[in-house]
Amino acid sequence: QVQLVESGGGLVQPGGSLRLSCAASGFTLDDYAVGWFRQAPGKGHEGVSCISSAEGITYTRDSVKGRFIISRDYAKSTVYLQMNSLRPEDTALYYCVADFPCDETTVVATYRTKPFDSWGQGTQVTVSA
């Protein structure tokens, strides 16, 4: 059974940094792509960044490219999202998601509802002075 547990969210000032963690269980990071989606109040679910399964190819949404970096640690079965130079528009509930097509389409799309099956509970990121 796939389980995803996020941590690391919080309140940060504009220009600050946070690192989100997603602890994965029930599968290995070679089995499924893992990524981060976010939902701001009143908006849909945006693909932010993902890392493909075996190849480890990463894709990142243009609006966060150069500021957010996704990585993974096999030994800890954990995927990270390092978020730098945070902006108020990055405020959202951030979700870890597994087992979905990780490609350019995913990080361009905005979904009205959760499009895939395996989601964590989410961690809130608030960027405010």
C-alpha positions as CSV (number, residue, x, y, z in Angstrom):
1,Q,0.0,0.0,0.0
2,V,1.5,3.3,-1.1
3,Q,1.9,5.8,1.8
4,L,3.3,9.3,1.5
5,V,3.9,11.6,4.5
6,E,4.9,15.2,3.9
7,S,6.7,17.5,6.3
8,G,8.6,20.8,6.3
9,G,5.9,23.3,5.6
10,G,5.5,26.5,7.5
11,L,5.4,30.3,7.5
12,V,8.3,32.1,5.8
13,Q,9.0,35.6,4.7
14,P,9.3,36.5,1.0
15,G,12.8,35.6,-0.2
16,G,13.1,32.8,2.4
17,S,13.6,29.1,2.0
18,L,11.9,25.9,3.0
19,R,12.6,22.2,2.4
20,L,9.7,19.9,2.1
21,S,10.2,16.1,2.7
22,C,8.0,13.3,1.5
23,A,8.6,9.9,3.2
24,A,7.4,7.1,1.0
25,S,6.5,3.6,1.9
26,G,4.9,0.6,0.3
27,F,7.0,1.0,-2.8
28,T,10.6,1.9,-3.9
29,L,11.6,5.1,-5.6
30,D,12.5,3.0,-8.7
31,D,9.0,1.7,-9.0
32,Y,7.1,5.0,-9.4
33,A,7.6,8.6,-10.2
34,V,7.1,10.9,-7.3
35,G,6.4,14.6,-7.4
36,W,4.9,17.7,-5.8
37,F,1.6,19.3,-6.5
38,R,0.2,22.4,-4.9
39,Q,-3.2,24.0,-4.4
40,A,-3.7,27.6,-3.5
41,P,-7.0,28.8,-2.0
42,G,-9.7,28.8,-4.7
43,K,-7.4,27.3,-7.4
44,G,-6.8,23.9,-8.9
45,H,-4.0,21.5,-8.3
46,E,-0.8,22.5,-10.1
47,G,2.0,20.2,-10.9
48,V,5.1,21.8,-9.4
49,S,8.0,19.3,-9.9
50,C,8.5,15.6,-10.3
51,I,11.2,13.0,-10.7
52,S,10.8,9.9,-12.9
53,S,11.2,6.4,-11.5
54,A,14.3,4.6,-12.8
55,E,15.9,7.3,-14.8
56,G,15.5,10.1,-12.2
57,I,14.7,12.7,-14.9
58,T,13.2,15.8,-13.3
59,Y,10.6,18.2,-14.6
60,T,9.8,21.6,-13.0
61,R,7.1,24.1,-13.6
62,D,8.3,27.3,-15.3
63,S,7.1,29.6,-12.5
64,V,9.4,27.9,-10.0
65,K,12.2,26.9,-12.2
66,G,15.6,28.1,-10.8
67,R,14.0,28.5,-7.4
68,F,12.7,25.0,-6.5
69,I,14.8,21.8,-6.8
70,I,13.5,18.2,-6.4
71,S,15.7,15.4,-5.2
72,R,15.5,12.0,-3.7
73,D,17.4,9.8,-1.2
74,Y,17.0,6.1,-1.9
75,A,18.4,5.1,1.5
76,K,15.7,7.1,3.3
77,S,13.0,6.5,0.7
78,T,12.4,10.2,0.8
79,V,11.8,12.9,-1.9
80,Y,12.6,16.5,-1.2
81,L,11.6,19.8,-2.6
82,Q,14.0,22.6,-1.8
83,M,12.3,25.9,-2.2
84,N,14.3,29.1,-2.4
85,S,13.5,32.7,-3.0
86,L,9.9,32.1,-2.0
87,R,7.2,34.5,-3.1
88,P,3.7,35.2,-1.8
89,E,2.3,33.5,-4.8
90,D,3.9,30.2,-3.7
91,T,1.5,30.1,-0.8
92,A,-0.4,26.8,-1.1
93,L,-1.0,23.4,0.3
94,Y,1.8,21.2,-1.1
95,Y,1.1,17.5,-1.7
96,C,3.4,14.6,-2.4
97,V,2.1,12.4,-5.2
98,A,3.3,9.0,-6.5
99,D,2.6,6.8,-9.5
100,F,1.7,9.1,-12.3
101,P,3.2,10.1,-15.6
102,C,6.1,12.4,-14.8
103,D,6.8,14.6,-17.9
104,E,6.5,18.1,-19.2
105,T,2.7,17.9,-19.4
106,T,2.4,17.2,-15.7
107,V,4.2,20.4,-14.6
108,V,2.3,22.5,-17.0
109,A,-1.2,21.3,-16.1
110,T,-3.6,22.6,-13.5
111,Y,-6.3,20.1,-12.4
112,R,-9.6,20.9,-11.0
113,T,-9.6,17.7,-8.9
114,K,-6.9,15.4,-7.8
115,P,-6.0,13.5,-11.0
116,F,-4.1,10.5,-9.6
117,D,-4.7,8.0,-6.8
118,S,-1.7,8.2,-4.4
119,W,-1.5,11.5,-2.5
120,G,-0.1,12.5,0.9
121,Q,-2.1,14.6,3.4
122,G,-0.4,17.8,2.4
123,T,1.8,20.4,4.1
124,Q,0.9,24.1,4.2
125,V,3.4,26.7,2.9
126,T,2.6,30.3,3.6
127,V,4.9,33.1,2.3
128,S,4.1,36.4,4.0
129,A,5.8,39.3,5.6
